[in-house]
Amino acid sequence: MENRINQVMELADGRKYVVIKQAIYKGNNYFVSMRLTDDEEDVTDEIIVFQEVEHEGQKSVQKVKDPNLFSLVCKYVGVLEEQE
């Protein structure tokens, strides 16, 4: 697994995200990321979790849409605190 923390990922739609945490969970690689502003000078409050996928030998990412998996990964890497 390549360390991508602090690296910027640009998606096909042109949005850019900086990876703040990275984790492996159940054999899958996840990137907890924050969206960069258009001028790339700051981050927004938008946190996205991406899962690395491989298709026909090419690695890419897809947004984690399952809210339970999103919360689990964020808690696992320490981005979200456990709710009591």
MDAnalysis code that builds the backbone (N, CA, C; Angstrom):
import MDAnalysis as mda
import numpy as np

u = mda.Universe.empty(252, n_residues=84, atom_resindex=np.repeat(np.arange(84), 3), trajectory=True)
u.add_TopologyAttr("name", ["N", "CA", "C"] * 84)
u.add_TopologyAttr("resid", np.arange(1, 85))
u.add_TopologyAttr("resname", ["MET", "GLU", "ASN", "ARG", "ILE", "ASN", "GLN", "VAL", "MET", "GLU", "LEU", "ALA", "ASP", "GLY", "ARG", "LYS", "TYR", "VAL", "VAL", "ILE", "LYS", "GLN", "ALA", "ILE", "TYR", "LYS", "GLY", "ASN", "ASN", "TYR", "PHE", "VAL", "SER", "MET", "ARG", "LEU", "THR", "ASP", "ASP", "GLU", "GLU", "ASP", "VAL", "THR", "ASP", "GLU", "ILE", "ILE", "VAL", "PHE", "GLN", "GLU", "VAL", "GLU", "HIS", "GLU", "GLY", "GLN", "LYS", "SER", "VAL", "GLN", "LYS", "VAL", "LYS", "ASP", "PRO", "ASN", "LEU", "PHE", "SER", "LEU", "VAL", "CYS", "LYS", "TYR", "VAL", "GLY", "VAL", "LEU", "GLU", "GLU", "GLN", "GLU"])
u.atoms.positions = np.array([
    [0.843, -1.184, 0.000],
    [0.000, 0.000, 0.000],
    [0.883, 1.240, 0.000],
    [0.634, 2.096, -0.926],
    [1.363, 3.360, -1.028],
    [0.755, 4.376, -0.061],
    [1.610, 5.076, 0.679],
    [1.144, 6.106, 1.598],
    [0.718, 7.335, 0.792],
    [-0.552, 7.700, 0.897],
    [-1.074, 8.853, 0.157],
    [-1.460, 10.012, 1.081],
    [-1.130, 9.913, 2.364],
    [-1.456, 10.987, 3.294],
    [-0.753, 12.262, 2.849],
    [-1.497, 13.360, 2.864],
    [-1.059, 14.694, 2.442],
    [-0.916, 14.837, 0.929],
    [-1.316, 13.852, 0.177],
    [-1.302, 13.961, -1.283],
    [-2.666, 14.454, -1.763],
    [-2.678, 15.110, -2.899],
    [-3.906, 15.634, -3.482],
    [-4.380, 14.689, -4.574],
    [-5.673, 14.360, -4.516],
    [-6.294, 13.540, -5.557],
    [-7.249, 14.435, -6.342],
    [-7.183, 14.360, -7.663],
    [-8.128, 15.099, -8.494],
    [-9.075, 14.101, -9.147],
    [-10.359, 14.326, -8.957],
    [-11.362, 13.445, -9.533],
    [-11.693, 13.873, -10.957],
    [-12.408, 13.023, -11.662],
    [-12.774, 13.301, -13.053],
    [-13.591, 14.586, -13.188],
    [-14.334, 14.953, -12.127],
    [-15.145, 16.173, -12.187],
    [-14.339, 17.435, -11.881],
    [-13.036, 17.285, -11.636],
    [-12.169, 18.426, -11.393],
    [-12.009, 18.798, -9.929],
    [-12.826, 18.219, -9.062],
    [-12.691, 18.511, -7.637],
    [-11.416, 17.863, -7.105],
    [-10.782, 18.580, -6.174],
    [-9.540, 18.089, -5.598],
    [-9.712, 17.862, -4.103],
    [-9.117, 16.776, -3.635],
    [-9.211, 16.376, -2.239],
    [-7.814, 16.077, -1.717],
    [-7.558, 16.471, -0.471],
    [-6.301, 16.128, 0.164],
    [-6.585, 14.976, 1.130],
    [-5.739, 13.961, 1.087],
    [-5.897, 12.795, 1.950],
    [-5.335, 13.143, 3.322],
    [-6.198, 13.047, 4.348],
    [-5.748, 13.359, 5.704],
    [-5.474, 12.109, 6.532],
    [-6.119, 11.016, 6.196],
    [-5.903, 9.737, 6.874],
    [-6.073, 8.627, 5.855],
    [-5.451, 7.499, 6.155],
    [-5.531, 6.341, 5.271],
    [-5.642, 5.103, 6.142],
    [-6.438, 4.127, 5.712],
    [-6.628, 2.921, 6.519],
    [-6.918, 1.726, 5.635],
    [-6.581, 0.579, 6.162],
    [-6.988, -0.682, 5.544],
    [-8.002, -1.314, 6.478],
    [-9.160, -1.642, 5.934],
    [-10.220, -2.277, 6.713],
    [-10.785, -3.422, 5.892],
    [-10.752, -4.615, 6.468],
    [-11.240, -5.831, 5.796],
    [-10.644, -5.980, 4.395],
    [-9.343, -5.699, 4.285],
    [-8.633, -5.898, 3.034],
    [-8.810, -4.804, 1.999],
    [-9.570, -3.768, 2.330],
    [-9.784, -2.654, 1.401],
    [-9.052, -1.415, 1.886],
    [-8.574, -0.624, 0.953],
    [-7.832, 0.594, 1.256],
    [-8.788, 1.783, 1.200],
    [-8.788, 2.595, 2.271],
    [-9.670, 3.759, 2.363],
    [-8.859, 5.023, 2.576],
    [-9.349, 6.128, 1.999],
    [-8.725, 7.437, 2.146],
    [-9.754, 8.402, 2.722],
    [-9.469, 8.941, 3.905],
    [-10.317, 9.974, 4.490],
    [-9.758, 11.300, 3.982],
    [-10.595, 12.056, 3.286],
    [-10.125, 13.228, 2.544],
    [-10.996, 14.444, 2.814],
    [-10.397, 15.610, 2.593],
    [-11.132, 16.871, 2.685],
    [-10.997, 17.587, 1.355],
    [-12.111, 18.185, 0.921],
    [-12.108, 18.860, -0.372],
    [-11.352, 20.179, -0.276],
    [-10.551, 20.455, -1.289],
    [-9.820, 21.715, -1.363],
    [-10.708, 22.796, -1.954],
    [-10.447, 24.033, -1.561],
    [-11.139, 25.162, -2.174],
    [-10.678, 25.275, -3.621],
    [-11.417, 26.021, -4.427],
    [-11.087, 26.154, -5.847],
    [-9.691, 26.727, -6.072],
    [-9.242, 27.611, -5.172],
    [-7.897, 28.182, -5.316],
    [-6.813, 27.306, -4.683],
    [-7.232, 26.189, -4.092],
    [-6.334, 25.199, -3.472],
    [-5.515, 25.766, -2.316],
    [-5.996, 26.853, -1.725],
    [-5.297, 27.477, -0.609],
    [-5.781, 26.961, 0.737],
    [-6.941, 26.308, 0.781],
    [-7.526, 25.880, 2.048],
    [-8.403, 24.656, 1.782],
    [-8.870, 24.049, 2.872],
    [-9.793, 22.925, 2.751],
    [-11.182, 23.381, 3.171],
    [-12.192, 22.722, 2.649],
    [-13.568, 22.982, 3.052],
    [-13.874, 22.064, 4.234],
    [-15.068, 22.160, 4.785],
    [-15.448, 21.272, 5.879],
    [-16.043, 19.956, 5.363],
    [-15.964, 19.741, 4.074],
    [-16.501, 18.524, 3.448],
    [-15.500, 17.375, 3.593],
    [-15.891, 16.371, 4.374],
    [-15.066, 15.169, 4.543],
    [-15.671, 14.065, 3.698],
    [-14.835, 13.430, 2.913],
    [-15.250, 12.336, 2.040],
    [-14.346, 11.140, 2.321],
    [-14.932, 9.955, 2.346],
    [-14.139, 8.730, 2.447],
    [-14.206, 8.059, 1.085],
    [-13.039, 7.763, 0.557],
    [-12.937, 7.059, -0.718],
    [-12.399, 5.659, -0.488],
    [-12.867, 4.725, -1.285],
    [-12.338, 3.367, -1.279],
    [-11.563, 3.170, -2.569],
    [-10.364, 2.636, -2.446],
    [-9.561, 2.359, -3.634],
    [-10.102, 1.097, -4.300],
    [-10.294, 1.163, -5.591],
    [-10.783, 0.024, -6.364],
    [-9.859, -0.191, -7.558],
    [-9.855, -1.404, -8.034],
    [-9.051, -1.720, -9.218],
    [-9.972, -2.297, -10.282],
    [-9.851, -1.757, -11.486],
    [-10.661, -2.214, -12.615],
    [-9.756, -2.319, -13.821],
    [-9.659, -3.513, -14.364],
    [-8.836, -3.784, -15.537],
    [-7.400, -3.298, -15.345],
    [-6.857, -3.528, -14.151],
    [-5.478, -3.179, -13.867],
    [-5.236, -1.726, -13.498],
    [-6.281, -0.902, -13.536],
    [-6.169, 0.513, -13.196],
    [-6.745, 0.752, -11.802],
    [-5.994, 1.464, -10.952],
    [-6.499, 1.817, -9.633],
    [-7.204, 3.157, -9.710],
    [-8.342, 3.229, -9.035],
    [-9.086, 4.484, -8.929],
    [-9.781, 4.487, -7.573],
    [-10.557, 5.518, -7.321],
    [-11.285, 5.602, -6.055],
    [-12.761, 5.809, -6.327],
    [-13.557, 5.348, -5.368],
    [-14.984, 5.619, -5.426],
    [-15.431, 6.081, -4.045],
    [-16.382, 6.980, -4.043],
    [-16.890, 7.545, -2.802],
    [-17.636, 6.480, -2.006],
    [-17.367, 6.409, -0.698],
    [-18.095, 5.502, 0.185],
    [-19.459, 6.137, 0.452],
    [-20.521, 5.457, 0.041],
    [-21.870, 5.998, 0.191],
    [-22.593, 5.428, 1.405],
    [-22.147, 4.298, 1.914],
    [-22.763, 3.670, 3.080],
    [-22.411, 4.481, 4.332],
    [-23.409, 5.114, 4.989],
    [-23.114, 5.961, 6.145],
    [-22.480, 5.192, 7.310],
    [-22.822, 3.925, 7.453],
    [-22.229, 3.124, 8.525],
    [-20.744, 2.874, 8.268],
    [-20.393, 2.559, 7.037],
    [-18.992, 2.340, 6.683],
    [-18.217, 3.646, 6.780],
    [-18.823, 4.759, 6.334],
    [-18.201, 6.074, 6.445],
    [-17.845, 6.360, 7.906],
    [-18.809, 6.201, 8.807],
    [-18.580, 6.461, 10.233],
    [-17.541, 5.520, 10.812],
    [-17.612, 4.263, 10.438],
    [-16.677, 3.270, 10.958],
    [-15.237, 3.617, 10.585],
    [-15.003, 3.954, 9.321],
    [-13.652, 4.296, 8.865],
    [-13.173, 5.578, 9.553],
    [-14.052, 6.582, 9.650],
    [-13.665, 7.845, 10.296],
    [-13.327, 7.641, 11.766],
    [-14.099, 6.831, 12.459],
    [-13.807, 6.537, 13.868],
    [-12.511, 5.745, 13.984],
    [-12.305, 4.801, 13.077],
    [-11.121, 3.947, 13.095],
    [-9.830, 4.766, 12.998],
    [-9.850, 5.820, 12.184],
    [-8.650, 6.639, 12.002],
    [-8.609, 7.838, 12.943],
    [-9.647, 8.009, 13.781],
    [-9.659, 9.064, 14.774],
    [-10.188, 10.391, 14.308],
    [-10.915, 10.414, 13.193],
    [-11.471, 11.665, 12.694],
    [-12.788, 11.982, 13.412],
    [-13.580, 10.968, 13.729],
    [-14.828, 11.147, 14.459],
    [-14.700, 10.462, 15.813],
    [-15.282, 11.062, 16.818],
    [-15.273, 10.476, 18.156],
    [-16.490, 9.564, 18.308],
    [-16.337, 8.569, 19.168],
    [-17.456, 7.693, 19.503],
    [-18.536, 8.512, 20.206],
    [-19.783, 8.299, 19.837],
    [-20.898, 8.964, 20.505],
    [-21.363, 8.087, 21.656],
    [-21.512, 8.698, 22.821],
    [-21.973, 7.906, 23.992],
    [-23.461, 7.955, 24.100],
])
